[in-house]
Structure formats: structure tokens, C-alpha cells
């Protein structure tokens, strides 16, 4: 399984997204799965069609939260609808549900 975290430089939500993603991976038995962090800059955003704002999480190249995205190429912060309201990253529970068992 390939896990990618796409972020803009100095993304304020990178750390929380990475922490929650690592927790969800560990909880679902994917402790050895690395998280590849890719930085998307303004000049390359058009060449990264999966990027829907920072942070974007891809599981095997697919965005499991695509229905929440505002559209491709959004060079801005991304907001996720979570159980507790809006957040800069999906909740651990949302990530657990998105990961294969």
C-alpha cells in the first residue's frame, strides 16, 4: 500500500495530518507502511491532479475524501468535515475507515 501526504510549504496542518494518519495506520495493522510526504508548490500544482488542497491524503493514488474537496489544483488549506466539526485533517476514525483492513 502506498500512502502519500501532499502538502504546501509550511502547511499548518501537516503535523496533525501526519500524526493522525500514523495512528490510523498503526491501529489497522499497517505499522510498517511509510508515509511519503510530497510538497506541492504553485508551479507544480497543475501537474498534480490529485491535489485538492493541503493536506491531501492519497491511498494507492486515490483521495478517500475526494467528495469533500473543493476541486483539483486548490493551492490553499483544505478543510475536512469530521465528527466534531471542521478540521484541517481527517479524524483518526475517518482515516481508519478509509484504510484497507
Backbone as ProteinMPNN parsed JSONL, in Angstrom:
{"seq_chain_A": "XXXXXXXXXXXXXXXXXXXXXXXXXXXXXXXXXXXXXXXXXXXXXXXXXXXXXXXXXXXXXXXXXXXXXXXXXXXXXXXXXXXXXXXXXXXXXXXXXXXXX", "coords_chain_A": {"N_chain_A": [[0.853, -1.171, 0.0], [0.533, 2.212, -0.79], [1.043, 5.257, 0.749], [0.487, 8.639, 0.604], [1.136, 11.964, 1.568], [0.198, 14.971, 0.637], [1.294, 18.235, 0.646], [1.407, 21.837, 0.986], [4.193, 24.144, 1.096], [5.197, 24.75, 4.434], [2.763, 24.011, 5.595], [0.153, 24.426, 7.889], [-1.256, 22.287, 8.883], [0.059, 19.959, 8.444], [1.511, 18.445, 10.417], [-0.516, 17.498, 12.226], [-2.094, 16.034, 10.469], [-0.266, 14.089, 9.631], [0.322, 12.834, 12.092], [-2.223, 11.821, 12.839], [-2.7, 10.148, 10.676], [-0.585, 8.303, 10.917], [-1.34, 7.118, 13.356], [-3.803, 5.938, 12.618], [-2.903, 4.125, 10.661], [-1.271, 2.449, 12.247], [-3.224, 1.479, 14.015], [-4.75, -0.099, 12.334], [-3.18, -2.184, 11.654], [-1.092, -1.643, 9.919], [1.593, -1.029, 10.541], [4.169, -0.993, 9.458], [3.976, 0.51, 7.189], [5.139, 3.148, 5.297], [4.802, 6.747, 5.346], [4.715, 8.84, 2.725], [5.754, 12.032, 2.265], [4.922, 14.644, 0.199], [5.791, 17.706, -1.185], [3.926, 20.239, -2.585], [4.207, 22.788, -4.855], [3.383, 26.093, -6.091], [4.078, 26.184, -8.797], [3.906, 23.532, -9.586], [1.394, 22.602, -9.053], [-0.63, 22.264, -10.995], [0.267, 20.045, -12.308], [-0.272, 18.049, -10.597], [-2.843, 16.421, -10.328], [-4.353, 15.104, -8.344], [-4.208, 16.623, -6.108], [-5.982, 18.441, -3.809], [-5.912, 20.618, -2.159], [-4.212, 21.532, 0.883], [-3.722, 19.633, 3.749], [-3.583, 16.86, 1.457], [-4.504, 13.527, 1.385], [-3.451, 10.547, 0.0], [-4.292, 7.266, -0.832], [-2.898, 4.615, -2.203], [-2.824, 6.186, -4.52], [-5.374, 7.306, -4.67], [-7.782, 9.654, -3.478], [-9.404, 9.34, -0.568], [-11.205, 11.085, 0.473], [-12.316, 12.629, -1.462], [-14.877, 13.525, -2.13], [-15.298, 15.615, -0.431], [-13.673, 17.571, -1.326], [-12.807, 20.765, -2.721], [-12.11, 20.934, -5.304], [-9.748, 20.097, -7.927], [-6.335, 21.218, -7.849], [-6.362, 23.229, -5.941], [-4.601, 25.519, -4.452], [-4.284, 25.887, -1.543], [-5.291, 25.854, 1.952], [-6.882, 22.905, 3.094], [-10.068, 21.84, 4.196], [-11.643, 19.561, 6.339], [-14.625, 17.73, 6.964], [-15.407, 16.58, 10.025], [-16.298, 14.358, 12.747], [-16.448, 16.016, 14.985], [-16.765, 18.506, 13.895], [-15.422, 21.035, 11.688], [-12.1, 20.551, 10.452], [-8.529, 20.704, 9.992], [-7.527, 18.347, 9.102], [-8.399, 14.919, 8.406], [-10.21, 12.969, 10.859], [-8.857, 10.514, 13.155], [-10.518, 8.284, 13.229], [-11.967, 8.54, 10.794], [-9.864, 8.16, 9.029], [-9.099, 5.552, 9.704], [-11.348, 4.144, 8.76], [-11.016, 4.602, 6.048], [-8.781, 3.204, 5.326], [-7.519, 0.087, 3.994], [-8.301, -3.115, 5.398]], "CA_chain_A": [[0.0, 0.0, 0.0], [1.287, 3.462, -0.846], [0.391, 6.367, 1.433], [1.125, 9.923, 0.317], [0.601, 13.163, 2.199], [0.548, 16.107, -0.213], [1.183, 19.478, 1.411], [2.089, 23.035, 0.508], [5.261, 24.503, 2.035], [4.802, 25.303, 5.738], [1.343, 23.718, 5.857], [-0.091, 24.407, 9.331], [-1.953, 21.062, 9.261], [0.868, 18.788, 8.093], [1.838, 17.638, 11.594], [-1.693, 16.805, 12.749], [-2.487, 15.039, 9.466], [0.723, 13.017, 9.698], [0.127, 12.136, 13.363], [-3.472, 11.057, 12.776], [-2.514, 9.108, 9.674], [0.267, 7.269, 11.513], [-2.155, 6.419, 14.348], [-4.764, 5.095, 11.902], [-2.143, 3.029, 10.058], [-0.886, 1.537, 13.329], [-4.438, 0.861, 14.548], [-5.309, -1.048, 11.366], [-2.204, -3.219, 11.382], [-0.165, -1.222, 8.868], [2.66, -0.337, 11.264], [5.367, -0.858, 8.632], [3.701, 1.309, 5.996], [5.655, 4.516, 5.415], [4.028, 7.882, 4.833], [5.546, 9.653, 1.838], [5.318, 13.43, 2.255], [5.292, 15.352, -1.029], [5.481, 19.125, -1.144], [3.382, 20.765, -3.835], [4.42, 24.237, -4.948], [2.492, 26.736, -7.052], [4.479, 25.857, -10.166], [3.631, 22.137, -9.903], [0.046, 22.217, -8.635], [-1.396, 21.807, -12.153], [0.782, 18.727, -12.681], [-0.64, 17.126, -9.518], [-4.305, 16.499, -10.366], [-4.983, 14.561, -7.142], [-4.072, 17.596, -5.029], [-7.211, 19.209, -3.622], [-5.672, 21.477, -1.007], [-3.225, 20.995, 1.813], [-3.111, 18.415, 3.245], [-4.352, 15.847, 0.735], [-4.012, 12.181, 1.677], [-3.711, 9.591, -1.075], [-4.086, 5.858, -0.522], [-2.706, 3.985, -3.512], [-3.105, 7.165, -5.567], [-6.749, 7.806, -4.62], [-8.159, 10.506, -2.356], [-10.625, 8.784, 0.008], [-12.07, 12.187, 0.91], [-12.496, 13.46, -2.653], [-16.211, 14.143, -2.156], [-15.242, 16.833, 0.374], [-12.725, 18.503, -1.932], [-13.365, 21.889, -3.463], [-11.712, 20.769, -6.697], [-8.309, 19.914, -8.102], [-5.491, 22.382, -8.041], [-6.61, 24.268, -4.942], [-3.348, 25.802, -3.749], [-4.705, 26.519, -0.295], [-5.579, 24.9, 3.015], [-8.055, 22.068, 2.887], [-10.857, 21.652, 5.401], [-12.343, 18.28, 6.363], [-15.764, 17.608, 7.874], [-15.157, 15.497, 10.975], [-17.35, 14.143, 13.728], [-16.501, 17.144, 15.921], [-16.858, 19.756, 13.154], [-14.408, 21.234, 10.661], [-10.726, 20.352, 10.904], [-7.511, 20.778, 8.951], [-7.144, 16.984, 8.737], [-9.428, 13.95, 8.799], [-10.042, 12.382, 12.186], [-8.253, 9.18, 13.159], [-11.58, 7.335, 12.883], [-12.204, 8.637, 9.348], [-8.713, 7.545, 8.366], [-9.207, 4.1, 9.916], [-12.365, 3.641, 7.836], [-10.526, 4.739, 4.67], [-7.667, 2.267, 5.079], [-7.898, -1.321, 3.835], [-8.044, -3.969, 6.559]], "C_chain_A": [[0.901, 1.237, 0.0], [0.45, 4.581, -0.225], [1.18, 7.638, 1.143], [0.38, 11.032, 1.055], [1.097, 14.337, 1.371], [0.28, 17.398, 0.553], [1.836, 20.635, 0.666], [3.211, 23.349, 1.494], [4.688, 25.157, 3.297], [3.32, 25.108, 6.048], [1.104, 23.643, 7.362], [-0.757, 23.116, 9.808], [-1.156, 19.795, 8.938], [1.121, 17.881, 9.296], [0.638, 16.857, 12.116], [-2.167, 15.743, 11.769], [-1.549, 13.834, 9.524], [0.541, 12.181, 10.961], [-1.123, 11.263, 13.332], [-3.359, 9.9, 11.785], [-1.667, 7.964, 10.221], [-0.522, 6.446, 12.53], [-3.131, 5.466, 13.665], [-4.075, 3.908, 11.241], [-1.778, 1.991, 11.117], [-2.103, 0.769, 13.852], [-5.005, -0.218, 13.626], [-4.289, -2.094, 10.918], [-1.194, -2.9, 10.291], [1.032, -0.473, 9.464], [3.914, -0.13, 10.419], [5.174, -0.001, 7.392], [4.222, 2.722, 6.174], [4.658, 5.54, 4.87], [4.99, 8.727, 4.008], [4.977, 11.066, 1.807], [5.842, 14.087, 0.982], [4.857, 16.798, -0.909], [5.057, 19.586, -2.534], [3.582, 22.276, -3.815], [3.543, 24.801, -6.07], [2.81, 26.327, -8.489], [4.137, 24.415, -10.55], [2.208, 21.703, -9.564], [-0.779, 21.702, -9.814], [-0.966, 20.413, -12.606], [0.456, 17.662, -11.628], [-2.165, 17.118, -9.402], [-5.006, 15.963, -9.123], [-4.999, 15.572, -6.0], [-5.315, 18.471, -4.961], [-7.103, 20.129, -2.414], [-4.79, 20.762, -0.006], [-3.812, 20.834, 3.209], [-4.102, 17.556, 2.46], [-3.706, 14.503, 1.036], [-4.424, 11.265, 0.534], [-3.395, 8.185, -0.579], [-4.063, 5.13, -1.852], [-3.162, 4.904, -4.638], [-4.494, 7.761, -5.558], [-6.989, 8.608, -3.346], [-9.458, 9.97, -1.757], [-11.614, 9.848, 0.483], [-12.39, 13.131, -0.242], [-13.851, 14.157, -2.679], [-16.253, 15.429, -1.341], [-14.397, 17.922, -0.282], [-13.444, 19.607, -2.698], [-13.006, 21.823, -4.935], [-10.216, 20.635, -6.802], [-7.584, 21.242, -8.236], [-5.705, 23.505, -7.051], [-5.329, 24.477, -4.128], [-3.664, 26.592, -2.487], [-4.895, 25.435, 0.761], [-6.859, 24.142, 2.677], [-8.753, 21.87, 4.222], [-11.63, 20.337, 5.263], [-13.507, 18.356, 7.335], [-15.529, 16.369, 8.733], [-16.327, 15.39, 11.942], [-17.539, 15.351, 14.643], [-16.62, 18.497, 15.215], [-15.768, 19.837, 12.096], [-13.01, 21.113, 11.249], [-9.786, 20.454, 9.712], [-7.01, 19.421, 8.501], [-8.291, 16.052, 9.106], [-9.16, 13.419, 10.201], [-9.373, 11.014, 12.054], [-9.299, 8.153, 12.746], [-11.892, 7.372, 11.387], [-11.076, 7.96, 8.575], [-8.739, 6.035, 8.528], [-10.194, 3.49, 8.921], [-11.88, 3.668, 6.391], [-9.445, 3.73, 4.313], [-8.168, 0.846, 4.893], [-7.533, -2.113, 5.082], [-7.222, -5.159, 6.146]], "O_chain_A": [[1.906, 1.288, 0.709], [-0.692, 4.817, -0.619], [2.381, 7.71, 1.401], [-0.848, 11.025, 1.146], [2.284, 14.662, 1.398], [-0.825, 17.621, 1.047], [2.709, 20.432, -0.178], [3.181, 22.863, 2.625], [3.805, 26.011, 3.221], [2.7, 25.954, 6.694], [1.778, 22.878, 8.05], [-0.819, 22.869, 11.013], [-1.648, 18.685, 9.139], [0.958, 16.665, 9.193], [0.763, 15.67, 12.419], [-2.596, 14.666, 12.183], [-2.0, 12.689, 9.472], [0.599, 10.953, 10.905], [-1.088, 10.105, 13.747], [-3.866, 8.807, 12.035], [-1.989, 6.794, 10.014], [-0.395, 5.222, 12.57], [-3.273, 4.316, 14.082], [-4.608, 2.798, 11.258], [-1.958, 0.792, 10.904], [-2.028, -0.434, 14.102], [-5.665, -1.147, 14.09], [-4.502, -2.8, 9.933], [-0.512, -3.796, 9.795], [1.433, 0.576, 8.961], [4.653, 0.827, 10.65], [6.115, 0.194, 6.623], [3.804, 3.426, 7.092], [3.797, 5.227, 4.048], [5.964, 9.265, 4.535], [3.844, 11.272, 1.372], [7.044, 14.088, 0.719], [3.708, 17.09, -0.575], [5.749, 19.347, -3.524], [3.176, 22.954, -2.871], [3.026, 24.051, -6.898], [1.902, 26.146, -9.301], [4.082, 24.104, -11.74], [1.856, 20.541, -9.772], [-1.565, 20.772, -9.636], [-1.749, 19.686, -13.217], [0.864, 16.508, -11.761], [-2.722, 17.73, -8.49], [-6.151, 16.334, -8.867], [-5.73, 15.392, -5.026], [-5.661, 19.154, -5.924], [-8.093, 20.386, -1.729], [-4.642, 19.541, -0.044], [-4.337, 21.789, 3.782], [-5.296, 17.529, 2.758], [-2.486, 14.366, 0.947], [-5.593, 11.213, 0.15], [-2.347, 7.952, 0.023], [-5.078, 5.039, -2.543], [-3.805, 4.463, -5.591], [-4.779, 8.647, -6.364], [-6.468, 8.282, -2.279], [-10.516, 10.124, -2.367], [-12.742, 9.524, 0.854], [-12.7, 14.302, -0.021], [-13.962, 15.268, -3.199], [-17.149, 16.251, -1.535], [-14.408, 19.069, 0.163], [-14.529, 19.411, -3.244], [-13.548, 22.585, -5.736], [-9.486, 21.009, -5.885], [-8.147, 22.244, -8.677], [-5.27, 24.631, -7.295], [-5.023, 23.697, -3.225], [-3.363, 27.78, -2.373], [-4.687, 24.251, 0.497], [-7.782, 24.675, 2.061], [-8.1, 21.747, 5.259], [-12.194, 20.042, 4.21], [-13.4, 18.966, 8.398], [-15.462, 15.251, 8.224], [-17.228, 16.23, 11.947], [-18.664, 15.669, 15.031], [-16.58, 19.534, 15.876], [-15.25, 18.81, 11.657], [-12.76, 21.514, 12.386], [-10.204, 20.307, 8.563], [-6.159, 19.339, 7.615], [-9.069, 16.352, 10.011], [-8.022, 13.421, 10.669], [-9.334, 10.434, 10.969], [-8.99, 7.237, 11.984], [-12.065, 6.318, 10.776], [-11.318, 7.271, 7.584], [-8.432, 5.309, 7.583], [-9.919, 2.454, 8.315], [-12.297, 2.833, 5.59], [-9.222, 3.437, 3.139], [-9.125, 0.432, 5.547], [-6.546, -1.799, 5.748], [-6.897, -6.004, 6.98]]}, "name": "protein", "num_of_chains": 1, "seq": "XXXXXXXXXXXXXXXXXXXXXXXXXXXXXXXXXXXXXXXXXXXXXXXXXXXXXXXXXXXXXXXXXXXXXXXXXXXXXXXXXXXXXXXXXXXXXXXXXXXXX"}
